[in-house]
Amino acid sequence: MKSKIIGTWNRIAIIFSSLLLLGAIMFPIWKIELSAPQYPEGLSLQIWANKLTGNIETVNGLNHYIGMKTLHAEEFVEFKILPGILIFFSLFGMVVGFVNNRKLLYVWMIMFLIFSVISMADFYYWEYNYGHNLDPTAPIQVPGMAYQPPLLGYKQMLNFGAFSIPDIGGWFFICSGFFMSILTFFQWKKNKKKITKLSSTLITSLSMLFTLNACSNEIKPINYGKDNCSYCKMTIIDKKFGVEIISQKGKTFLMDDLNCAQQFIKEGSIDINQIKEIFVNNFNGTGQLINLKQSFLVKNPSLGSPMGGNMAAFSTIVDANKHIKSNGGETIDSQNVISQK
């Protein structure tokens, strides 16, 4: 068949390139090395597909002094979906090799290129956010100074030098993409007919990637008694007052109560414009999360919420009024609880 890939060795090379992607799961993908006179041995951060390793506690301590956010792996939604995406591409590539279909190779390559661009853009955004959104009350403040690490290469920041390069897993990823690109090019060159359905293939590829990404925007169940508040770091225990903020990128931030959420946003830990949805516990105590915009809030000093917000959310106005009648308090506008800047 004309759509078949010519040559057994080409098919073996495709399968081998697909297996290389598994190395991006087994080894760190990227590393950022820091050097300074007070740290002669240097500091390093290794970014894996699902975690962070290296001198994290030391780096977090330094970040505190200059106003950068501390690094916590649980705050990165990418760590939850990236291993699955890499396994998907690896399996897809092996299917291409076994099925021996040129069109599937084109689809794989287009999707891989799109994913690579999105990944680097996401990494840049992460570095920019951590390097520019600084705490205005930090002990050390240098006017006009930002601490964004380089996407690739070296950058001097005060007395620290930052060096950012791919790690072992990253080189596996790059080699896989490079070999597959070469194979795709030669297969395309052998196929003299133009690829008339390239646009539809691109649309299909984008749709599949966006479907994978959409999974990251779902509500994350709060693990009461184990999950910590993203603002005050206290363990979330009370099922009546918990709050979950979901960013436009799908990251989730868990809070003890609405007061912590207000302070978290007020202090710039997340830009109000980057918030996609906010969910709050229904005061019935079942742990059910309801959309803040659709809830009915009651404020009452006697509620005794964990961090003094003393605001309770109800799914219906009937429940809210029933609570006020029995316990006092007043209704407040849920639209204005999280103030706009």
C-alpha positions as CSV (number, residue, x, y, z in Angstrom):
1,M,0.0,0.0,0.0
2,K,1.2,3.5,-0.8
3,S,0.5,4.7,2.7
4,K,2.9,2.2,4.2
5,I,6.4,3.1,5.6
6,I,9.1,1.7,3.3
7,G,11.8,-0.2,5.0
8,T,12.0,-2.5,8.0
9,W,14.9,-0.4,9.5
10,N,12.8,2.7,9.4
11,R,10.0,1.0,11.4
12,I,12.6,-0.3,13.9
13,A,14.0,3.3,14.2
14,I,10.5,4.6,14.9
15,I,9.8,2.1,17.6
16,F,13.3,2.8,19.1
17,S,12.6,6.6,19.1
18,S,9.2,6.0,20.8
19,L,10.9,3.9,23.5
20,L,13.3,6.8,24.2
21,L,10.4,8.9,25.4
22,L,10.1,6.6,28.4
23,G,13.5,7.9,29.5
24,A,11.8,11.3,30.0
25,I,9.7,9.7,32.7
26,M,12.5,7.7,34.3
27,F,15.1,10.5,34.5
28,P,14.9,14.3,35.3
29,I,13.9,16.3,32.2
30,W,15.4,19.7,33.1
31,K,17.9,21.1,35.6
32,I,18.6,24.6,36.9
33,E,22.0,25.1,38.6
34,L,22.7,28.0,40.8
35,S,26.2,29.2,41.8
36,A,27.3,31.9,44.3
37,P,30.3,32.6,46.5
38,Q,28.4,31.5,49.6
39,Y,27.6,28.2,48.0
40,P,30.9,27.0,46.5
41,E,29.4,23.6,45.7
42,G,26.4,25.1,44.0
43,L,22.7,24.5,44.2
44,S,20.5,22.6,41.8
45,L,16.9,21.9,41.0
46,Q,15.9,18.8,38.9
47,I,12.5,18.9,37.2
48,W,11.1,15.5,36.5
49,A,7.9,14.6,34.7
50,N,6.1,14.3,38.1
51,K,8.2,15.9,40.8
52,L,11.0,18.3,41.9
53,T,14.3,17.2,43.4
54,G,17.5,18.8,44.5
55,N,18.2,21.6,47.0
56,I,14.5,22.6,47.2
57,E,14.5,23.6,50.9
58,T,17.6,25.8,50.5
59,V,16.2,27.4,47.4
60,N,12.9,28.0,49.1
61,G,14.7,29.7,52.0
62,L,16.5,32.0,49.5
63,N,13.2,32.7,47.7
64,H,11.7,33.9,50.9
65,Y,14.2,36.7,51.3
66,I,13.7,38.1,47.8
67,G,10.0,37.6,47.7
68,M,9.7,34.7,45.3
69,K,7.1,32.0,45.9
70,T,8.3,28.7,47.5
71,L,8.3,25.7,45.3
72,H,5.9,22.9,46.0
73,A,5.4,20.0,43.6
74,E,1.7,19.6,44.5
75,E,1.0,23.1,43.0
76,F,2.0,22.0,39.5
77,V,-0.8,20.4,37.6
78,E,1.8,19.5,34.9
79,F,3.2,16.8,37.2
80,K,-0.2,15.1,37.2
81,I,-0.7,14.9,33.4
82,L,2.8,15.0,31.9
83,P,3.7,11.3,32.6
84,G,0.4,10.2,30.9
85,I,1.1,12.4,27.9
86,L,4.6,11.0,27.5
87,I,3.4,7.4,27.7
88,F,0.7,8.3,25.2
89,F,3.2,9.5,22.6
90,S,5.5,6.5,23.3
91,L,2.7,4.0,22.7
92,F,1.4,6.0,19.7
93,G,4.9,5.9,18.1
94,M,5.2,2.1,18.7
95,V,1.8,1.6,17.1
96,V,3.0,3.7,14.1
97,G,6.0,1.4,13.7
98,F,4.0,-1.9,14.1
99,V,1.1,-0.8,11.9
100,N,3.5,0.6,9.3
101,N,1.4,3.6,8.3
102,R,2.9,6.8,7.0
103,K,-0.2,9.0,7.7
104,L,-0.1,8.0,11.3
105,L,3.6,9.0,11.4
106,Y,2.6,12.4,10.1
107,V,-0.1,12.7,12.8
108,W,2.3,11.7,15.5
109,M,4.9,14.2,14.3
110,I,2.5,17.1,14.2
111,M,1.1,16.4,17.6
112,F,4.6,16.0,19.0
113,L,5.7,19.4,17.6
114,I,2.6,21.1,19.0
115,F,3.1,19.5,22.4
116,S,6.8,20.5,22.4
117,V,6.0,24.2,21.7
118,I,3.2,24.2,24.4
119,S,5.6,22.6,26.9
120,M,8.3,25.2,26.4
121,A,5.8,28.0,26.5
122,D,4.4,26.7,29.7
123,F,7.9,26.3,31.2
124,Y,8.7,29.9,30.2
125,Y,5.4,31.2,31.8
126,W,6.2,29.3,35.0
127,E,9.7,30.9,35.2
128,Y,8.3,34.3,34.4
129,N,5.6,34.0,37.0
130,Y,8.0,33.0,39.8
131,G,10.6,35.5,38.8
132,H,8.4,38.6,38.5
133,N,5.4,38.1,40.9
134,L,7.4,39.0,44.0
135,D,6.2,39.6,47.6
136,P,6.2,43.4,48.2
137,T,7.0,42.9,51.9
138,A,10.1,40.7,51.2
139,P,13.2,41.5,53.4
140,I,15.4,42.1,50.3
141,Q,14.0,44.3,47.6
142,V,15.9,45.6,44.6
143,P,13.9,48.1,42.6
144,G,13.3,46.9,39.0
145,M,14.9,43.5,39.7
146,A,13.3,40.3,38.5
147,Y,14.6,36.8,39.2
148,Q,13.3,34.8,36.2
149,P,15.8,32.0,35.4
150,P,16.9,31.5,31.8
151,L,14.8,29.2,29.7
152,L,18.0,27.9,28.2
153,G,21.6,28.9,29.0
154,Y,23.2,31.2,31.6
155,K,21.9,34.3,33.4
156,Q,23.4,36.4,36.2
157,M,20.9,37.5,39.0
158,L,22.5,39.6,41.7
159,N,25.4,37.4,43.1
160,F,23.8,34.2,41.8
161,G,24.5,32.7,38.4
162,A,21.7,30.5,37.0
163,F,22.4,27.9,34.4
164,S,19.4,26.1,32.7
165,I,19.8,23.1,30.5
166,P,18.0,19.8,29.6
167,D,18.8,16.9,32.0
168,I,19.1,13.2,31.1
169,G,15.3,12.8,30.5
170,G,15.3,16.0,28.5
171,W,17.9,14.6,26.1
172,F,16.0,11.4,25.7
173,F,13.0,13.6,24.7
174,I,15.0,15.7,22.3
175,C,16.7,12.7,20.7
176,S,13.3,11.0,20.2
177,G,11.9,14.1,18.5
178,F,15.0,14.6,16.4
179,F,15.0,11.0,15.1
180,M,11.3,11.0,14.4
181,S,11.6,14.4,12.6
182,I,14.3,12.9,10.3
183,L,12.3,9.8,9.6
184,T,9.2,11.9,8.9
185,F,11.0,14.1,6.5
186,F,12.4,11.3,4.5
187,Q,9.0,9.5,4.4
188,W,7.4,12.7,3.2
189,K,10.1,13.2,0.6
190,K,9.5,9.6,-0.7
191,N,5.8,10.3,-0.9
192,K,5.6,12.5,-4.1
193,K,1.9,13.3,-3.6
194,K,1.2,16.4,-1.5
195,I,-0.5,15.8,1.8
196,T,-3.9,17.3,0.9
197,K,-5.4,16.5,4.3
198,L,-2.7,18.3,6.4
199,S,-5.1,20.9,7.8
200,S,-7.7,18.3,9.0
201,T,-4.8,16.3,10.6
202,L,-3.7,19.4,12.4
203,I,-7.2,20.1,13.7
204,T,-7.5,16.5,14.9
205,S,-4.1,16.8,16.7
206,L,-5.0,20.0,18.4
207,S,-8.4,18.6,19.5
208,M,-6.7,15.5,21.1
209,L,-4.2,17.7,22.9
210,F,-6.9,20.1,24.2
211,T,-8.8,17.0,25.3
212,L,-5.8,15.9,27.4
213,N,-5.4,19.4,28.7
214,A,-9.1,19.7,29.7
215,C,-8.7,16.9,32.2
216,S,-6.5,19.2,34.3
217,N,-9.4,21.7,34.8
218,E,-11.6,19.4,36.8
219,I,-12.3,19.9,40.5
220,K,-9.7,18.2,42.7
221,P,-11.3,16.5,45.8
222,I,-10.0,18.0,49.0
223,N,-8.3,15.3,51.1
224,Y,-9.4,16.5,54.6
225,G,-6.9,15.9,57.3
226,K,-4.0,15.6,54.8
227,D,-4.1,18.5,52.3
228,N,-2.7,21.8,53.5
229,C,-4.0,25.3,52.9
230,S,-2.0,27.0,50.1
231,Y,-2.0,30.3,52.1
232,C,-1.6,29.5,55.8
233,K,-0.2,25.9,55.3
234,M,-2.5,24.6,58.0
235,T,-4.1,21.2,57.5
236,I,-7.6,21.4,56.0
237,I,-9.9,19.6,58.4
238,D,-13.4,21.3,58.4
239,K,-15.6,20.1,55.5
240,K,-17.9,23.2,56.0
241,F,-15.5,25.9,55.0
242,G,-12.9,24.6,52.5
243,V,-12.2,26.5,49.3
244,E,-10.6,25.5,46.0
245,I,-9.3,28.0,43.4
246,I,-8.7,26.7,39.9
247,S,-6.4,28.8,37.6
248,Q,-6.8,29.3,33.9
249,K,-4.0,26.8,33.4
250,G,-5.8,24.2,35.6
251,K,-3.7,24.5,38.7
252,T,-5.6,24.1,42.0
253,F,-5.0,25.9,45.2
254,L,-6.7,24.6,48.4
255,M,-7.7,26.9,51.3
256,D,-9.0,26.5,54.9
257,D,-11.7,29.1,54.3
258,L,-12.7,32.2,52.3
259,N,-10.5,34.4,54.5
260,C,-7.4,32.5,53.4
261,A,-8.6,32.7,49.8
262,Q,-9.0,36.5,50.1
263,Q,-5.5,37.0,51.6
264,F,-4.0,34.6,49.0
265,I,-5.3,36.7,46.2
266,K,-4.7,40.1,47.9
267,E,-1.0,39.3,48.5
268,G,-0.6,38.4,44.8
269,S,0.0,34.7,45.1
270,I,-2.3,34.4,42.1
271,D,-3.5,37.1,39.8
272,I,-7.2,37.6,40.0
273,N,-7.4,37.6,36.2
274,Q,-5.8,34.1,36.1
275,I,-8.6,32.6,38.2
276,K,-10.9,30.4,36.2
277,E,-13.3,29.2,39.0
278,I,-13.6,29.3,42.8
279,F,-15.4,26.5,44.6
280,V,-16.5,26.5,48.3
281,N,-17.7,23.8,50.6
282,N,-21.4,23.6,51.1
283,F,-22.0,24.3,54.8
284,N,-24.0,21.1,55.1
285,G,-20.7,19.4,56.1
286,T,-20.7,16.7,53.5
287,G,-17.6,18.1,51.8
288,Q,-19.5,19.0,48.6
289,L,-17.9,21.8,46.6
290,I,-20.2,24.3,44.9
291,N,-19.3,27.2,42.6
292,L,-18.8,30.4,44.5
293,K,-20.7,32.4,41.9
294,Q,-23.7,30.2,42.3
295,S,-23.7,30.0,46.1
296,F,-25.5,32.0,48.7
297,L,-23.2,33.3,51.4
298,V,-24.0,34.0,55.1
299,K,-21.6,36.0,57.3
300,N,-21.9,35.4,61.0
301,P,-19.2,35.9,63.7
302,S,-20.5,32.8,65.6
303,L,-19.7,30.5,62.7
304,G,-16.1,30.0,63.9
305,S,-14.5,29.1,60.5
306,P,-10.8,27.9,60.7
307,M,-9.1,31.2,59.9
308,G,-11.7,33.7,61.0
309,G,-13.5,34.3,57.7
310,N,-16.8,33.3,59.3
311,M,-18.5,33.0,55.9
312,A,-20.7,30.0,55.1
313,A,-21.8,28.9,51.6
314,F,-25.2,27.3,50.8
315,S,-26.4,25.8,47.6
316,T,-29.9,27.4,47.9
317,I,-31.3,30.7,49.3
318,V,-33.8,28.6,51.3
319,D,-30.9,26.9,53.2
320,A,-29.2,30.3,53.7
321,N,-32.3,31.9,55.1
322,K,-33.0,28.9,57.3
323,H,-29.6,29.2,58.8
324,I,-30.0,32.9,59.5
325,K,-33.3,32.4,61.1
326,S,-31.9,29.8,63.5
327,N,-28.4,31.2,64.1
328,G,-28.4,34.9,63.1
329,G,-26.1,36.6,60.6
330,E,-26.6,38.2,57.2
331,T,-26.4,37.3,53.5
332,I,-23.5,38.8,51.5
333,D,-22.9,39.1,47.8
334,S,-20.8,36.1,46.7
335,Q,-19.7,38.1,43.6
336,N,-17.8,40.6,45.7
337,V,-16.2,38.3,48.2
338,I,-13.1,38.0,46.0
339,S,-12.5,41.6,45.1
340,Q,-11.4,42.6,41.7
341,K,-8.2,44.6,41.4
